[in-house]
Amino acid sequence: MRQVGLAVGIVLLLYFFSTNAELSQILAGVAILLFGISSLGNGFKSFSDGLLEKVLKKSTSTTPKSITFGTIATVIMQSSTLVSVISISFLSAGLITLARGLGVVFGANLGNSAGSWIIVGLSNIKISDLALPLVVVGALLSLQKAKLYKGLGGVFIGLGFFFLGVAYIKDGFSASGDMINFAQFSADGYLGAFIFCGVGALLTGIVQSSHATLAMILLALSAGQLTYENALAATLGTSVGGVVTAVVASLSANIEGKKLAIGNCVFNFTIAIIVLALFPLFVQLVNFGSSTFGIAEDNYALKVAFFHTLFNLIAVLIISPFIPQIVAFLDKTVKAPKDKDISAPEFLKYEIIEYPDEALNAIENEIKHLYDNAFAIIVHTLGFSREDIRSQEELSELVKKPWYKGDVDIDYLYQKKIKALFDAIMDFSSEAQAYIDDQSRIERVYSLKVAARSLLEAVKILKLAQKNLKTYSTSPNPALSGLYNTLRMELAELLRSGEDLKKMTPENIALIVSQLNEAKKFFEVRDKEALSKVEALISEKKITVSQGTSVLNDSSFIDNISKEIIEAIRIIYAHFVQRATADDQDDGSFEREYDS
């Protein structure tokens, strides 16, 4: 559909170019102006070499600073889009808060009004003579290797095409006479305000540049082809239509970036509603302000520029004090769509966070949920199914079966099933501790966080051994495959013990936990045994030195994974043993359904 629309648009443009020279010149001017704005933004971005980002990070500590930065940056670069996009990227990365980001884009709207003054000023001089030399100088600078010169070249090219675009639009309106005359569609009062505000918004949304639309409005006004009040309304419309660019830029951002784009919409729509509702009053206010600042009564273009700055300034003054309320509203209403692959917390309910026992119980159950996710990832990476581990079948027989699954994407599963849940547990636990004053409970929360960290580390370490586990355990070399299948069986045996704990009485749980603690000591001291075995196989020419090194490395990885799992199980069940007498049945919350 998008390709069809593009094709139709190109055909229409070609038709207009072939049938109407004046309209063609205006359209060409808009295109050149858009290219100039793009080049100007790219040039500043390259020229600054990260300076803008550094200043943004340091200049947004308060709302007034954020607004000031957004205003000044946009005045200098004449690109509110660039400032907004950088703000969205910084907000998405968590480098600035939503409140500060809103301050920046509010300021960018105010700074964008400087474009009106520039266009009015350029319309009164013959700028085409200056445009081409700027483009030539910019092109020469762009050919240089130094980044500084390339950036300056982009700025000069952008300015040159900006000037040239304004000149083309101006000449097009001057030559069109009555062929293009918006004045014949003029309407007075509120009707005219609504109609031309819509026209300004529509044009800006189509070309995605408020500067290009402003140029057409101001130059049409100067040529007498647009009435003064209709030009004011159309200028207001450019702010409404300008949100399209910010919304498009936010599509690839995370939820915080989308909130910022919506906040920008709130800003522009709010002031548009206020101005339209009080339009006659604003016309009088502009006339009064213009005479106060010495603007001639019949200099309508300059009065429109004054109006553009005036309503944006009023918007900043009225709306910026409510940034905290806007942030609260956006946080409450704009939420990220649930990712079905992300393992969401099942027990961490913030309404119970003030109740220590309930909060502690929720954390314990969520740790068990995390364990189940880690269990599934590890089991599948070892080439087994969960049913294999939970069965009574000999592990020596299980390793002879075909590998259970294809390649397991540990990186993806780590982010979706482990890291996301771990972060939620950490956040909830940290907040819950503020409501706990009992030292034993505080220590329990801390130990549960250690258990969560152990499970996180176990899955991370597994990634290091994943490739060799599958490659060498299925090797035609029996000595090599035997070593790797032994590693698989050792870790599988540990996981099987963990599953058995769910079905045992408190007395048996205590015994198994004690045995696992002994097993942890075994994993800590068996390096010498593994080294001796590998050296013997190398000397017998049954495996290569390279393969022996891989075995030792992967054996160390499996040992570390085992120690992390044992630590997590010990923490989970040590406390269970203490309270098992009072709570003698497991509600099954430890059992989770999981598919990788």
N, C-alpha and C positions, 0 to 999 in steps of 0.2 A: 504493500500500500504506500509506503514511504517513497519507494522508487517511482511509482506511478505519479504521485504528487510532484516529485522533483521534475519528472519528464514534462508534465503539464505546465509547470512553472517556467521551464526553459522555453517551451514552445510559445507561451504567452509573451515572454520577454522578447523573443526574436520577432514576434508579430509587432509588438509596440515599437521596436527599434526600426522596423522596416516601414512603418506607416506614420510615425509621428516623431519628427526630429527633436522637437522641444522636450517631449516626455522622455525620449531616449537620453537626452542630455541630463535631465534630472535624475533618471535611474542610474546612469553612468556615474554621476556625482555621488549618489548614495553608496554605490559599490566601492568607488575609490575612497570615500570617507571611511567606510567600514574597514577596508584594507589598511588604511592609515592608522586607525584606532588599534587594530590588531598588532600592527608592526610596532607602534609606540609602546604598547603594553609588553610585548616580547622583548623589545630593546631595553626597557627599564628593568625588566626581570633579569635579563642577562647582565646588564651593566651593574646592577646592585650586587650581584654574586652572593645572594643570601642576606644582604644588608637589610632588606625589607622585613624578612622573617625575623632577624635578630632584633630589629627595632620593635616589631610587633610584639615579640615575647616580653620585651622590657617595658613597653609603653602601655600595657593594658592592666596595670595593677588596680586601677579604680575605674569606675564608669566614666567620669569626666576625661580621664586620660585616654580611654578607649575611643570615646567620641572624637576627641581632638586628633588622635592618630588617624582615624578613618577619614576625617575631613581633610587633613593636610596631605595624606598619601594620595587621595583621589584628586585633589587640586593639582598636585605635581604631575601625576601620571595620566590624568584625564581618563581613568578607567576604573569605575566603581566595580566593574565585573572582576578585574584582577584582584582588587583588595578583598572583595567578597569571597572569591575562590580560595585565596590564601587563608582567609579567616576560617572558612569551612574546613580546609585541610588541617589547620592547626587545632581546631575544635575536635575534629574526628580523631586526631592523634592524642587528644587529651592534654595538649600543651596550654590551652586557655579554657576558661569556663564558658558556659553558654551565655551567662550574663555579660561577660567581657566581649564575647563575639557579637552579641546584639549591639553593644555600644559602638563597636567598630563599624558595623553595617549601617547603623543610624547615622554615624558621622560620614560614611561614604555617600549616603543620600544627600546630605548637606553639601559635601564637597563636589558632588556631581553637578550642582547648580552653577558652579564656576564655568562649566562649558557653555552656558547660555551667554555669559558676559564675553567669553572669548569669541564665540560665533558672531555676536553683534559687532564686536570690535573688528573682526576680520571682514565683515560685510561692508565696512565703510572704507576699506583700502583695497588697492589692486594687489591681491596676494598671489595671483598666478605667476607673477614675475619672480617671486621669492620661492615658490613651491618647487620648481624644477631644479634650481641650484641645490636646494636641500636634498632632493632625491639623489642627485649625482654625487654629492659629497658623501651622503649616507651609503651609497652603493660602493664607493671606493673604500670607505672605512670597513664595510662588511666583508671585504675581500681579505682583510688583514687577519693574521693568525691570532694575535693577542685578543683575549676575551674582552678587555676594556674597549678596544677599538670596534670590535664586532657589536658590542652593546650600544656604543655611541652611534654606530652606523644604523642600527635598528631604530634608535630614537629619531635621528635625522630623517630617515626614510618615512617613518610614521608621521612626523610633523609635515613633511613635504606633501605626502598624499592626503593628509588631513586638510591642509590649505587648498590643495588642488580640488578635492571633493567639494569643499564649500564654494569654490569659484564656479565649478560646473553647475551646482544646484542653483546658485545665484543667477548665472547667465541663462539657465534653462527657464526659470520663472520670469526673468526679464523679457525673454524672447517669446514666451508663450502667449502674451497678451490676454485675450479673453478665452483662449482655448482651454487653459487650466485656471479656473477662477473659483476658488472655494467660497468667495464672498457671495456668489449667487445662491449658495445653499445656507447662508447665514440664518441664524435664529436668535431671537432675543431672550433674555431672562433665563429662567431655570431650564427651559427646553433646550436652548442653545448650549447651555453649560453641560447638560447631560449628553447631548449628541456629540459635541466636539471633544468632550473628555473621553467618550468611547472611541472616537476616531483616533485620537492620540494614543490611547492604550492599544488599539488594534494595530496601528502602524508600527509601534515600538515592539509589540509582540512578534510581528512578522519579521522585521529586520533585526530584532534582538540587539538594538542599540538606541538608547535614548538620545545620544548625541546626534545620530543621523536624523531621527525624527525631529529633534529640536531645530536642527539646521533647516529642514524643510518648512517647519512652522514659522521660524523667524524670518527666513528669506521670502516666504510667501507673504508674510505680513508686510515686510519692507517693500515688496512689489505691489502692494495694494490688493492682493488676491485673497486676503483673509482679514476679517474684522478683528478689532482689538480684543473684544470680550471673548470671541470664539477662540482666539489665539491663546488667551489665558487658560481657557478650559482645556484646550488641546495640550498645553504644556503640563497641566495637572495630570492629564491622561498618560503622559510619558512616564511618570512615576509609577502609575498603576501597571502599565505594560512592561516596565523595566523589571518587574519581579520574575518575568518568564525566564530571563537569563540566569538569575540566581537559582530558580527552581531546577532548571536543566542542569546547572553545575552541581546541584546537591544530589542528583539521581545516583551518582556513583559513590556518594559519601555514606557514612554510617548514620545511625539514627540521630546523633547529635547534630550532624551537618544538616539533616533534613529539618530538625527543629529550628536551626538558625535561618534557613530559607523561609520557613513558615513565619518566624518572627519578623522577618523583613516584609513579608506580605501583610502582617498585622499593622506594621508601621505605615506602609504606603496606603493601604485600604482605609485605615482610620483617618488619616489626614485628608484623603480624598473625600470621604463622607462628610467630614467637618467643613471643608471648603465648599463643597457643592451645596450643603445645607445653608451655609451663610454666604453664598456667592456674591450677592449684591454688596454685602458688607465688606468682603475682601476686595472687590473692585474699588470701593471708596478708600479702603485702607492703602491699596497700592497707589492710588492717585495722590493721597495725602503724603505717603512716604516718599514718593518720587519727587514731589515738589519740595519736600523738606531737604532732600539730598541734592537738589539742584538739577534734576532731570527735567528736560523740557516737556511741556504738556503734550506735544505732538510727537515726541520720540517714543512711539509705541513699542518698538523692538526692545529698547533699553528698559522700558517699564515692565515688559514681559520677563526679562532677565531678573529684574528686581523682584517680581512676583514669585519666580522660581525659587530664589533664595529665601524669600519671606516665608512661604508656606512650609519649606523644609526646616527652617529655623524654628518656626512655631511648633512643628511636629516634634522636633528634638526636645524642645522645652516642655511640651505637654506630656509626651509619651515616655521619655527616658526615666522620670521618677518612678514609673510603674514597671521597670524592668524586672524587679524581683517577682512581682505578681505574674508577669508574662512568662517568666521562667517556670514558675510553679504550675501555671496553666498548661504549658507545653509538656512539662514532665508528666503531668497527670493524664493528658489526653493523647499525646503522641508517643506511642510505644512501638518498639521493634517487633516485626512479625516473628512469631515463634518458629525457630528452626527445628523441624521435626527430628533432625539428626543430633541436636544438642541434648545432652542429658540434663534435664531440669531438676532442681531440688524437689524432693517429694515431701520432706518433713520440715523444712525451714520456713516456718510461718512467722512473720514479724509481729503478729498480734500477740504471740506468746513470749516475746523476747524479754519482757519485764519480769517473767516468772522463772526463777533460776532452775527449779527442778524440771519443768516442762521444756525449757530451752536446752538444758543439758541432755535430756532424753532425745530431743530432736536432733542435736548434733551427733549423738551416738548412732542413731538410726541412719543419718545421712552418711556417716563414715562407712557404715555397712553397705549402703548403696554404692558408695565409691569403690569399696572393695569388690563388689560384684562386677562392676564395670571393668576394673583392672583384671580380675580373674578371667573374664571372658576374652579380653584382648590377649593376655598371656597364653591362655590355653590354645586359642586359635593360631597364634604365632608359633607355638610348639607343634602345630599340625594335628592337634586333637580336637574333639568336640567336647562340650561341657558334659554331655552324657557319658563320654568315655571316662572322664575323671571321676564322675559320681558313681560309676559302676564298680563292680567287684572284679572286673576282668584284669588279669595280670598285665602289668605295664610292659613286660617283655613281649607280650603278644600284641599289645596296642601299637608299639613302634613298628611292627611289621605291616600294619595296615597302610593303605594309600594315604597320602597327606590329606587332611580333612578339608582344607580350604586352599584357594589360590593365594596370591600374595596379599598379605594384610597391610593396609595403609595405616601404619602406626602413627605417622605424623597427623593424619586427619583425625583418627580416633582419639589420639592424645588430646587434641584441641577440643573436640566435641564431647567426648565422654569422660575425660579425666580433668583437664585444665579448667573447663567451664564449671564443673561441679566443685573442684578444689577451691576456686576463687569464691564461689558462693558460700562454701563452708567457712573460709577464712573471714569473709566480711561479716557473716552472721555471728561467728564466734567472738570476733573483736567487739562487736556491739553488745553482745550478750554479757561479756565480762564486766561491762559498766554497771550492770544490775546485780552482780554477784559479790557478796562481801564475805563469804565463807571460804577460808583458805583451801580446804580440801576440794571444794568444787572448782575453784580457780585452777588448782593443780590438775584436776581432771580435764578441764577444757584445754589446758596447755598440752597435756599428753595426747589428747585426741587430735589436736592440730599436728603433733609430731607424727601420729599414725597416718594422717592424710598426706603429709609430706613424704613419708616412706612409700606409700602407694604411688604417688606421683613420680618419685625417683625410680621405682621399680620399672615402670612402663618406659621411662626415658632411657634407662640403661638397656632395656630389651631391644631397642632400635639398633644398638651397636652390634648385637649378636645375630640379628634377624637373618641377614643374607646367608651367613655361613651355616646357621642351623639347618636351613632347608637344603642348601647346596650339598653340604658334606654328609648330612644324615642319610641322604639318598645316593651317596657316592657308590660306585661299583667296587671301590677299595674297602674290603670288610674291616680292616683295622681302623681306617678313618671314620667310616660310618658307625662303627661300634663305639668309638669315643664320643661322637656327637649324640648318638642315641642314648648313651649313658647320661649325658647332660640333660637331655630331654626327660628321661625317666626320673632323675633326681628332683628336678623342678616339679614334674607332674606329681610325684609322691608327696611333696610338700603341699601342693595345692589340694590334693585329695585329703590330706589330714585336716586342712582348713575347712573343707566341706563337711567332713565327718563331725567336726565340732558342733555343727548346727543341730545335730540329732542326738547329742549326748547329754547325760545327766551332769549336774555340777561337779560331782566327784570325778567323773571321767574327763571332763573338760580340764580340771586342774591337773590331772595326770598328763594329758596330751600337751598342755601348755608347757609343763615342766620338760617334757621330752623335746619339744620344739626349741626350748632354750638351750638344751644340750646340743641339738642339731646346729644351732647358730654358732656354738663354739667350734663344732666340727668344720663348718664352712670357713671359719676364720683361720684355721691352722692347716688346711689340707693342701696348700700350695706346693709344699715339698713333695708330697705323694704324687700329685699331678705331674710335676716336673720330672720325677724319676721315671714314671710310666712313659712319658713322651720321649725322653732321652733313649729309653730302651727300644722303643719302636723306630726311632730314627736310626739308631745303630744297627738294627736288624733290617734296615732299608724297606720297612713296611710303610712308612710315611716320609715325606720330604721335610727338610728343615722349615720351609715356608709353611707347610701344613701344620707342623708341630708348633710353630709360633702362633698360628691362628687358634689352635686348640687351647694353648695356655691363656691367650687373651680372652677367648670366649668362655673358658672355664672360670676365669676371674669375674667376668660379667655375670655369669649365672650365679656364682657365689654371692656377689653383691645384691643381685635381685632377690635371692633367697633370704639374705639377712634383712633386707627391707621388708619383705613379706612377713617374716617371722616377727619383726618388731611391731608391725601393724596388728597382726593377730594377737600378739602378747598384750598390747594395750587394750584392744577391743574386749578380749575375754578375761583379762585379769580383773577388771572391774565387774564383769558379769559374774565371775565366780563369787565375788564378795557379796553380791546382792541376790544371787540365785535362790537362796533359801526363801527370801521374801517374794521373789518374782519367779516362780518355778516353771514358767512356761514361756517359750519363745513364740511371739505372735507371728512369726514367719516373715517379719519385715526384712530379714536378712536375705530373703530369696527374691531376686529380681529377674525379670525377663529382659534379655538383652540380645540384640543381633548386631553383629559387626558387618 
